[in-house]
Amino acid sequence: MAVTHRAQAGSNGPRHRERLLQLARERGVVRTRDLAALGVPRVYLRRLVAQGALERAGRGLYILAGFDVTEHHTLAEVGTKVPAGIVCLLSALAYHVIGTQLPHQVWLAIPMKARRPRVTDLPIRIVRFSGASLVAGVEPRRIEGVTVRITNPARTVVDCFRFRNKIGLDVAVEALKEGWHDRRFTMDELHEIATGLRSAKVIRPYLEMLA
């Protein structure tokens, strides 16, 4: 029986190998937990790494050998592990190249009542969003083949004022001034998002400063 099982495993080897490689090409990142849905034993990950076809990018994460890892690789990892999360605040500022913040953690928003993600190998700072804040100005971006949800420039600046007690008012003002100077958003975009998130009164004095 064992011989038969090994024979079947051997006959499926090329198919398992190609499924893994195809998944890596399509998504950019292969997660260990993806294998169950594919019906591929985990041993094939180790074999492909040993053969030089895949590289281990992190705990439970694998990429194609020679894959071009970008400066936003950590965001891709977070997007893979917490697909429902929203990259926001300082991390969104850094992604959009607004201001001078270089966060050592990924600022990630999750729904108010959602469980905190069990991610221990990545530096994550959790904030909570609810209602309209889960969708307003939130856009999907492709990073290393992974879809990552990120607040757009206008929404990010509004959030900086909403969470000014966490990140500092000086950071919010800097982001507003630089984003406006570089034409990353319009006054109408800021006003619309701020109004929808009930933050218009907070940001209005600083918008008047730009006029």
C-alpha positions in Angstrom: 0.0 0.0 0.0 2.8 2.4 0.9 4.5 1.6 -2.4 1.3 2.4 -4.3 1.0 5.7 -2.4 4.5 6.7 -3.2 3.9 5.8 -6.8 0.8 8.0 -7.0 2.7 10.8 -5.3 5.5 10.5 -7.8 3.2 10.5 -10.8 1.5 13.7 -9.4 4.8 15.4 -8.8 5.0 17.4 -12.1 1.4 18.5 -11.7 1.9 19.6 -8.1 5.1 21.4 -9.1 3.4 23.3 -11.9 0.4 24.2 -9.8 2.7 25.8 -7.2 4.7 27.7 -9.8 1.6 28.9 -11.5 0.1 30.2 -8.3 3.4 32.0 -7.6 3.2 33.6 -11.0 -0.4 34.7 -10.6 -0.3 36.0 -7.0 3.3 36.9 -6.6 3.3 35.2 -3.2 2.5 31.6 -2.2 1.2 31.0 1.3 1.7 27.6 3.0 -2.1 27.6 3.8 -2.8 27.9 0.0 -1.6 24.4 -0.6 -4.7 22.6 0.9 -7.0 24.2 -1.6 -4.7 23.0 -4.4 -4.3 19.5 -3.0 -0.6 19.9 -3.0 1.5 18.4 -0.1 3.8 20.9 1.7 6.8 18.8 0.8 6.7 20.3 -2.7 7.4 23.8 -1.3 10.6 22.5 0.3 11.5 20.7 -2.9 11.0 23.8 -5.1 13.1 25.8 -2.6 15.8 23.2 -2.7 15.7 23.2 -6.5 16.0 27.0 -6.6 12.6 27.6 -8.2 11.1 29.3 -5.1 12.5 31.4 -2.3 11.3 31.7 1.2 10.2 35.3 1.7 9.0 35.0 5.3 7.2 32.7 7.7 4.8 30.7 5.5 5.5 32.9 2.5 7.3 31.9 -0.8 8.0 33.8 -4.0 9.5 32.9 -7.3 13.3 32.8 -7.4 14.7 36.1 -8.6 11.3 37.8 -8.0 11.8 41.6 -7.9 11.1 42.5 -4.3 10.1 46.1 -4.0 10.4 48.6 -1.2 6.8 47.9 -0.3 7.4 44.2 0.2 6.2 44.3 3.8 2.9 45.7 2.6 2.6 42.8 0.2 3.2 40.4 3.1 0.5 42.1 5.2 -1.9 42.1 2.2 -1.3 38.3 1.9 -1.8 37.6 5.6 -4.6 40.1 6.3 -6.4 40.6 3.0 -9.3 42.4 4.7 -7.0 44.9 6.4 -6.5 48.5 5.1 -3.1 50.1 5.0 -3.6 53.6 6.4 -2.1 56.6 8.2 1.7 56.7 8.4 2.1 53.6 6.2 -0.2 55.0 3.5 1.7 58.3 3.7 4.9 56.5 3.0 3.4 54.5 0.2 2.1 57.7 -1.5 5.4 59.5 -0.7 3.8 62.3 1.2 5.6 63.8 4.1 8.8 62.6 5.8 7.4 59.7 7.9 9.2 56.3 7.7 7.2 54.1 10.0 8.8 50.9 11.4 5.3 49.3 11.7 2.6 48.8 9.1 -0.4 50.8 10.2 -3.4 48.6 9.4 -7.1 49.3 9.9 -9.6 46.5 10.6 -13.3 46.6 11.3 -14.3 47.7 14.8 -15.5 44.3 16.0 -13.0 42.1 14.0 -10.5 39.9 15.8 -7.0 41.2 15.9 -5.0 39.3 13.2 -2.7 36.6 14.5 0.4 37.9 12.8 3.6 37.7 15.0 6.3 37.9 12.4 5.4 41.3 11.0 5.4 44.7 12.8 1.7 45.7 12.7 0.0 48.7 14.4 -3.8 48.1 14.5 -6.4 50.8 14.3 -10.1 50.4 14.1 -12.5 51.7 11.4 -16.2 51.4 11.1 -19.1 52.3 8.8 -18.2 54.6 5.9 -14.5 54.7 7.0 -14.1 51.1 5.8 -14.8 52.1 2.2 -14.4 55.8 1.6 -11.2 56.5 -0.3 -10.0 52.9 0.1 -8.4 51.6 -3.1 -6.9 48.3 -4.2 -3.3 48.4 -5.3 -1.2 45.6 -6.8 2.1 45.2 -4.9 4.3 42.3 -6.0 1.2 40.6 -7.5 -0.7 40.9 -4.2 -3.9 43.1 -4.0 -3.4 45.5 -1.0 -6.2 47.8 0.2 -4.7 51.3 0.8 -6.3 54.6 1.6 -5.8 57.1 -1.2 -3.9 60.4 -0.6 -7.0 62.5 0.2 -8.4 59.9 2.6 -5.0 59.4 4.2 -4.7 63.1 5.0 -8.2 63.2 6.4 -7.3 60.2 8.6 -4.2 61.9 9.9 -6.4 64.7 11.3 -8.9 62.2 12.6 -6.2 60.2 14.4 -4.0 63.3 15.2 -3.8 62.2 18.9 -2.1 58.9 17.8 0.3 60.3 15.2 0.7 64.0 16.1 -1.0 67.1 14.7 2.4 68.2 13.2 2.4 65.1 11.0 -1.1 65.7 9.8 -0.4 69.4 8.9 2.8 68.4 7.1 0.9 65.8 5.1 -1.8 68.3 4.2 0.7 70.9 3.1 3.0 68.6 1.1 0.1 66.7 -0.5 -1.6 70.0 -1.6 1.7 71.4 -2.9 2.3 68.3 -5.0 -1.3 68.3 -6.2 -2.0 64.8 -4.8 -5.6 65.7 -4.2 -8.1 68.5 -4.7 -9.9 70.6 -2.1 -13.2 69.0 -3.2 -11.8 65.5 -2.6 -10.7 66.4 0.9 -14.0 68.1 1.7 -16.0 65.2 0.4 -14.2 62.6 2.4 -14.0 64.7 5.5 -17.7 65.4 5.4 -18.5 61.7 4.8 -16.4 60.8 7.8 -17.8 63.6 10.0 -14.4 65.3 10.2 -15.1 68.5 8.3 -15.0 70.7 11.4 -11.6 69.3 12.4 -9.9 69.9 9.1 -11.6 73.1 8.0 -9.3 75.5 9.7 -6.3 73.9 8.1 -7.9 73.9 4.6 -8.6 77.6 5.0 -4.9 78.0 5.7 -4.2 76.7 2.2 -6.7 79.0 0.4 
